[in-house]
């Protein structure tokens, strides 16, 4: 033991291990920082470490080539020992990293930890959030399945609309005007080298700022921040109630880290990896691509918003939001920290999370694309064909042959892109149906050039038979109601 102690002291004298520990893991923090609210930052770092380890393992097998990327994922899924589970760990590690970092940013905002003197700590955190999303997007592209292909196409289209530099940015992003071999090579470089390297640099800066400016104390209502006195007040807090981060304040971080690891392992085992959903070919028209969950809100917003708002949503709003977040420590760098005295901040967080949550739900559940095989796989229910006239039966055939069922459900089967046709005659009159078929409207294209007059008449004759039980058909507003019509309808 004496010999080992001598060796340890010799190493410490040359490597300054004890001094390094005291200035990092052993630095003093407010005792109130040992709270469950303060565990999200270390958990985000843990997820990043998991991503590095699993990503390094995947890189031994993955081939960043347009001809081999999809095949290498299939090999990982079906041939490589534990390849499927390794991909699942990497996928769920990414999901947890984005989710926990979002919680961390919300906690920092609500606790006023962006205020003096931690302005740069907040700003470095903003850039870490952007880099984390960039890492998630580039990782989705590397799957190079149909979701990745169409997602990259949309991303390139958005980039191309940036004023002045859009076309050059697309060339830089894709390595040419189209998605090709060099595209995947560039995204592999981004995902494996550039973005992780930038994250490591900003994490180093972020931790350095945490060590030099301290961890934000638990905010107390009424205890305001003043530039002239805060540094002395914080020093007094550390002197009076400060404890070493290791071992006194790290306990809850370790427990939460264990729970996060268990959650990632469990989700990977139960749900598996994301994709590949299908080969990345632009010739497939029956694909229903969706991005990963952290981009679903953007996907849904772009699908729902009118064309004239796209420029604002794509460029103006994100720019304003980013500038606001970067300027926040300088706009509101002093004053009240506690969320209990900042109702506007709490309501803003609730509103933003509700909007993102609803858009994410719509992005996952809404039928954005037609069901391309509905016209052939889903027959018109027999109950809608009974006791029909010949022209109405022909209309049912037109409905099926012209693939109207791709977008419209009938009898519980078919597409959901447009409204269900059950009871359509109780909502629209004969003339309104003719006008809708010929002129289109909303998301429905015009069929004036696809149908001849006889087909239009037959189709609408069939549609006019589809009315809710006990509800009369819609009549034109200029047609007087017949006496006893309501009684007869009942």
C-alpha positions in Angstrom: 0.0 0.0 0.0 2.9 2.3 0.8 4.4 1.7 -2.6 1.0 2.3 -4.4 0.6 5.5 -2.5 4.0 6.6 -3.5 3.2 5.9 -7.1 -0.1 7.8 -6.9 1.6 10.8 -5.3 4.3 10.7 -8.0 1.7 10.7 -10.8 -0.4 13.4 -9.1 2.7 15.6 -8.7 3.2 15.4 -12.5 -0.3 15.2 -13.8 -2.1 17.4 -11.2 -4.9 14.8 -11.0 -6.2 16.0 -7.6 -6.2 19.6 -8.7 -7.9 18.7 -11.9 -10.6 16.7 -10.0 -11.1 19.6 -7.5 -11.6 22.1 -10.4 -14.0 19.8 -12.4 -15.9 17.0 -10.8 -15.2 18.2 -7.3 -16.1 21.8 -7.9 -18.5 23.3 -5.4 -22.1 23.9 -6.4 -25.1 25.2 -4.5 -26.7 22.4 -2.4 -30.1 23.3 -4.0 -28.6 22.2 -7.4 -28.8 18.6 -6.2 -32.3 18.4 -7.5 -34.2 16.3 -10.0 -34.6 19.4 -12.1 -30.9 19.5 -12.8 -30.4 16.0 -14.2 -31.2 16.7 -17.8 -27.9 18.2 -18.9 -25.8 15.3 -17.7 -28.3 12.9 -19.3 -28.0 14.6 -22.6 -24.3 14.2 -22.5 -24.8 10.5 -21.6 -27.0 10.1 -24.7 -24.3 11.7 -26.9 -21.7 9.3 -25.5 -24.0 6.4 -26.4 -24.3 7.8 -29.9 -20.6 7.9 -30.3 -20.1 4.3 -29.1 -23.0 2.8 -31.1 -22.2 5.0 -34.2 -18.6 3.8 -34.2 -19.7 0.2 -34.1 -22.1 0.8 -37.0 -19.5 2.5 -39.1 -17.5 -0.8 -39.3 -20.4 -2.2 -41.4 -22.2 0.7 -42.9 -21.2 1.6 -46.5 -21.8 5.3 -47.4 -22.7 4.6 -51.0 -26.0 5.0 -52.8 -25.7 1.4 -54.1 -24.6 -0.2 -50.9 -26.1 1.9 -48.0 -29.6 0.3 -48.1 -28.0 -3.1 -48.6 -25.6 -2.6 -45.6 -28.6 -1.7 -43.4 -30.4 -4.9 -44.5 -27.2 -6.8 -43.7 -27.1 -5.2 -40.2 -30.7 -6.1 -39.7 -30.7 -9.7 -40.8 -27.2 -11.1 -40.9 -24.8 -9.2 -38.5 -24.8 -10.5 -35.0 -26.8 -8.0 -32.8 -26.8 -5.6 -35.8 -30.5 -5.0 -35.5 -30.2 -4.2 -31.8 -27.2 -2.0 -32.3 -29.1 0.0 -34.9 -32.1 0.3 -32.5 -29.8 1.5 -29.7 -28.4 4.2 -32.0 -31.9 5.2 -33.1 -33.4 5.4 -29.6 -30.3 7.1 -28.3 -30.9 9.8 -30.8 -34.5 10.1 -29.9 -33.7 10.4 -26.2 -30.9 12.9 -26.8 -33.3 15.3 -28.6 -36.1 14.8 -26.1 -33.9 15.2 -23.0 -32.1 18.2 -24.5 -35.5 19.8 -25.1 -36.4 19.3 -21.4 -33.0 20.7 -20.4 -33.6 23.9 -22.5 -37.1 24.3 -21.0 -35.7 23.9 -17.4 -32.9 26.4 -18.0 -35.4 28.9 -19.5 -38.0 28.5 -16.7 -35.3 28.7 -14.0 -33.8 31.9 -15.4 -30.4 30.2 -15.8 -29.8 32.3 -18.9 -29.5 35.5 -16.9 -26.3 37.2 -15.8 -23.6 36.0 -15.6 -24.5 32.9 -17.7 -25.3 34.5 -21.0 -22.6 32.5 -22.9 -23.7 29.3 -21.2 -27.2 29.8 -22.7 -25.9 30.7 -26.1 -23.6 27.7 -26.3 -26.6 25.6 -25.3 -28.7 27.0 -28.2 -25.9 26.0 -30.7 -25.8 22.6 -29.1 -29.5 22.2 -29.7 -29.1 23.2 -33.4 -26.2 20.8 -33.8 -28.1 18.0 -32.2 -31.0 18.4 -34.6 -28.5 18.5 -37.5 -27.0 15.3 -36.3 -30.5 13.7 -36.1 -31.4 14.8 -39.6 -28.1 13.7 -41.2 -28.5 10.3 -39.4 -32.0 9.9 -40.9 -30.5 10.6 -44.4 -27.9 7.9 -43.9 -30.6 5.3 -43.6 -31.2 6.1 -47.3 -34.6 4.5 -47.5 -37.7 6.1 -49.0 -38.2 8.2 -46.0 -34.7 9.5 -46.1 -34.8 10.1 -49.9 -38.0 12.1 -49.9 -37.0 13.9 -46.6 -33.7 14.9 -48.2 -35.5 16.1 -51.3 -37.8 18.3 -49.2 -34.8 19.6 -47.3 -32.9 20.4 -50.5 -36.1 22.1 -51.9 -36.3 24.3 -48.7 -32.6 25.1 -48.9 -32.9 26.1 -52.5 -35.5 28.8 -51.6 -33.0 30.7 -49.5 -32.7 34.1 -51.1 -29.4 34.7 -53.1 -27.5 31.7 -51.9 -30.1 29.0 -52.2 -28.8 27.3 -55.3 -25.2 27.3 -54.1 -26.3 25.8 -50.8 -28.1 23.0 -52.6 -24.9 22.3 -54.6 -22.9 22.2 -51.4 -25.4 20.0 -49.6 -26.0 17.5 -52.3 -22.7 17.7 -54.1 -24.6 18.5 -57.3 -28.0 19.5 -58.6 -29.6 16.1 -57.7 -29.4 13.4 -55.0 -26.6 11.2 -56.1 -23.6 9.2 -54.9 -21.7 12.2 -53.6 -24.7 13.3 -51.6 -24.5 10.3 -49.2 -20.8 10.7 -48.9 -21.2 14.3 -47.8 -23.9 13.5 -45.2 -21.7 10.6 -43.9 -18.9 13.1 -43.4 -21.3 15.6 -41.7 -22.8 13.0 -39.4 -19.6 11.2 -38.4 -17.0 13.9 -38.4 -18.1 17.5 -38.7 -21.3 17.7 -36.5 -20.0 15.4 -33.7 -16.7 17.4 -33.7 -18.6 20.7 -33.4 -20.8 19.2 -30.6 -17.6 18.1 -28.7 -16.2 21.6 -29.1 -19.4 23.3 -27.9 -19.8 20.8 -25.0 -16.2 21.6 -23.9 -17.1 25.3 -24.0 -20.4 24.7 -22.2 -18.8 22.7 -19.4 -16.0 25.3 -19.1 -18.6 28.0 -18.7 -20.5 25.9 -16.1 -17.3 25.5 -14.1 -16.3 29.1 -14.3 -19.7 30.7 -13.8 -21.2 28.0 -11.6 -24.4 26.1 -11.7 -27.5 28.2 -11.3 -28.9 28.0 -7.8 -32.5 26.9 -7.4 -34.5 30.1 -8.0 -36.4 31.5 -5.1 -39.4 33.8 -5.7 -38.4 37.4 -4.9 -34.7 36.8 -5.1 -33.8 39.0 -8.2 -30.6 39.2 -10.2 -28.7 42.4 -10.1 -25.4 42.8 -12.0 -23.7 44.8 -9.2 -24.5 42.3 -6.4 -25.1 38.8 -7.9 -21.5 37.6 -8.0 -21.0 38.4 -4.3 -24.4 36.8 -3.5 -23.5 33.6 -5.4 -20.1 33.4 -3.7 -21.9 33.7 -0.3 -24.3 30.9 -1.3 -21.3 28.6 -2.2 -19.5 29.5 1.0 -22.5 28.9 3.1 -24.3 26.0 1.4 -21.9 24.8 -1.3 -21.1 21.1 -1.6 -18.7 19.2 -4.0 -20.5 18.0 -7.1 -18.9 14.7 -6.6 -19.9 13.0 -4.4 -22.6 15.1 -2.8 -24.6 16.5 -5.8 -24.1 13.8 -8.4 -26.4 11.2 -6.8 -29.6 12.1 -8.7 -27.7 12.5 -11.9 -26.4 8.9 -11.6 -29.9 7.5 -10.8 -31.4 9.3 -13.8 -28.6 8.2 -16.0 -29.3 4.6 -15.0 -33.0 5.1 -15.8 -32.2 6.6 -19.2 -29.9 3.7 -20.1 -32.6 1.2 -19.0 -35.2 3.1 -21.1 -33.0 3.2 -24.2 -32.2 -0.6 -23.9 -35.8 -1.4 -23.3 -37.1 0.7 -26.2 -34.5 -0.7 -28.5 -35.5 -4.2 -27.6 -39.3 -3.7 -27.9 -39.6 -1.2 -30.8 -36.4 -1.9 -32.7 -34.7 0.6 -35.1 -36.3 3.0 -37.5 -36.3 1.8 -41.1 -35.2 1.1 -43.6 -38.8 1.6 -44.9 -38.2 0.8 -48.5 -35.6 1.3 -51.3 -34.8 5.0 -52.1 -36.3 5.1 -55.6 -38.2 8.1 -57.0 -40.2 5.8 -59.3 -42.3 4.6 -56.3 -45.5 6.6 -56.1 -47.2 4.5 -53.3 -44.7 5.5 -50.6 -45.9 7.5 -47.6 -42.7 9.1 -46.3 -42.5 10.7 -42.9 -39.6 12.2 -41.0 -38.5 11.1 -37.5 -40.6 12.4 -34.6 -38.6 15.6 -33.9 -39.3 16.9 -37.5 -42.9 15.8 -37.7 -44.2 19.1 -36.5 -42.4 20.9 -39.4 -43.7 18.3 -41.8 -47.3 18.8 -40.6 -47.0 22.6 -40.6 -45.8 22.7 -44.2 -48.6 20.4 -45.2 -51.3 22.4 -43.5 -50.2 26.0 -44.2 -51.3 27.8 -47.3 -48.7 28.5 -50.0 -48.4 32.2 -49.3 -47.3 31.5 -45.7 -44.5 29.1 -46.6 -41.7 31.7 -47.0 -42.6 33.1 -43.6 -42.7 29.8 -41.8 -39.5 28.4 -43.5 -37.3 31.5 -43.1 -38.7 34.5 -41.3 -40.2 32.8 -38.3 -37.1 30.5 -37.5 -34.8 33.5 -38.0 -36.8 35.6 -35.6 -37.0 32.8 -33.1 -33.2 32.1 -33.2 -32.4 35.8 -32.9 -34.8 36.1 -29.9 -33.2 33.1 -28.2 -29.7 34.4 -28.7 -30.7 37.9 -27.5 -32.7 36.7 -24.6 -29.9 36.9 -22.0 -29.2 40.5 -23.0 -32.9 41.5 -23.2 -33.8 39.9 -19.9 -30.5 39.4 -18.2 -31.5 40.6 -14.8 -34.6 40.5 -12.5 -36.8 37.7 -11.3 -35.6 34.1 -12.0 -38.4 32.0 -10.5 -41.0 30.7 -12.9 -43.6 31.3 -10.2 -43.1 35.1 -10.8 -42.8 34.8 -14.6 -46.3 33.7 -15.8 -45.6 34.8 -19.4 -42.6 32.5 -19.6 -44.6 29.6 -18.3 -47.5 30.2 -20.7 -45.1 30.6 -23.6 -43.6 27.2 -22.9 -47.0 25.6 -22.5 -48.3 27.1 -25.7 -45.3 26.2 -27.8 -45.2 22.6 -26.5 -48.9 22.2 -27.2 -48.5 23.5 -30.8 -45.5 21.2 -31.4 -47.4 18.3 -29.8 -50.5 18.8 -31.9 -48.5 19.2 -35.1 -46.4 16.1 -34.3 -49.6 14.1 -33.7 -51.0 15.3 -37.0 -47.8 14.6 -38.8 -47.9 11.0 -37.5 -51.6 10.3 -37.8 -53.0 12.5 -40.6 -53.5 10.8 -44.0 -51.2 13.1 -46.1 -50.9 10.7 -49.0 -53.5 8.7 -51.0 -53.9 5.0 -50.4 -52.7 4.0 -53.9 -54.1 0.5 -54.0 -57.6 1.2 -52.6 -59.2 1.2 -56.0 -58.1 -2.4 -56.7 -57.9 -4.0 -53.2 -61.0 -2.5 -51.7 -64.2 -3.4 -53.5 -67.3 -1.2 -53.3 -69.4 -2.6 -50.4 -72.4 -4.6 -51.7 -74.9 -2.7 -49.6 -74.2 0.4 -51.7 -75.0 -1.4 -55.0 -78.4 -2.9 -54.1 -81.5 -1.7 -55.9 -79.5 0.7 -58.1 -80.5 1.8 -61.6 -78.1 1.0 -64.5 -76.7 4.5 -64.7 -76.0 4.5 -60.9 -74.3 1.1 -61.2 -72.2 2.5 -64.0 -71.3 5.4 -61.7 -70.1 2.9 -59.1 -67.8 1.4 -61.8 -66.5 4.9 -62.7 -65.8 5.6 -59.0 -63.8 2.4 -58.8 -62.0 2.6 -62.2 -61.0 6.2 -61.9 -59.4 5.4 -58.5 -61.5 7.8 -56.5 -61.2 5.3 -53.6 -57.5 6.2 -53.3 -58.4 9.3 -51.5 -62.0 8.7 -50.4 -63.2 6.1 -48.0 -66.5 4.3 -48.6 -67.9 1.8 -46.1 -64.9 2.0 -43.9 -62.4 1.1 -46.6 -60.3 3.2 -48.9 -58.1 6.3 -48.6 -58.4 9.1 -46.0 -56.9 11.9 -48.0 -60.3 13.4 -48.8 -63.6 13.2 -46.9 -65.5 9.9 -46.7 -68.2 9.4 -49.3 -70.7 7.8 -46.9 -73.6 10.3 -46.6 -72.1 12.7 -49.2 -75.6 13.2 -50.7 -76.7 14.6 -47.3 -74.0 17.2 -47.5 -73.9 18.2 -51.2 -76.6 18.6 -53.8 -76.5 17.1 -57.3 -75.3 20.3 -58.8 -72.7 20.8 -56.1 -71.3 17.3 -56.7 -71.1 17.9 -60.4 -69.2 21.2 -59.8 -66.9 19.5 -57.3 -66.0 16.6 -59.7 -65.5 18.9 -62.7 -63.8 21.9 -61.0 -62.2 20.3 -58.0 -61.5 22.3 -54.9 -59.5 22.1 -51.7 -57.1 19.2 -52.1 -59.2 17.6 -54.8 -58.0 18.1 -58.5 -60.4 19.0 -61.3 -61.5 16.0 -63.3 -63.1 17.9 -66.2 -60.5 16.5 -68.7 -60.4 13.0 -67.2 -64.2 12.3 -67.4 -66.6 12.7 -70.3 -70.1 14.1 -69.6 -71.7 10.7 -69.5 -69.2 9.5 -66.9 -69.7 12.6 -64.8 -73.5 12.1 -64.9 -73.1 8.4 -64.0 -70.7 9.1 -61.1 -72.8 11.8 -59.6 -75.9 9.7 -60.0 -74.2 7.0 -57.9 -72.9 9.6 -55.3 -76.4 11.1 -54.9 -77.6 7.7 -53.6 -75.1 7.8 -50.7 -77.0 9.5 -48.0 -77.2 9.0 -44.2 -80.1 7.0 -43.0 -83.0 9.2 -42.0 -81.5 12.3 -43.5 -82.9 13.7 -46.8 -80.7 14.5 -49.8 -79.5 18.0 -50.1 -81.7 20.0 -52.5 -80.8 23.1 -54.4 -81.5 26.4 -52.6 -83.7 27.6 -55.5 -85.9 24.4 -55.5 -88.9 24.7 -53.2 -89.4 22.0 -50.7 -92.1 19.5 -51.6 -95.0 19.3 -49.0 -94.5 16.2 -46.8 -90.9 15.7 -47.9 -89.6 15.7 -44.4 -92.3 13.2 -43.3 -91.6 10.9 -46.2 -87.9 11.1 -45.5 -88.5 9.9 -42.0 
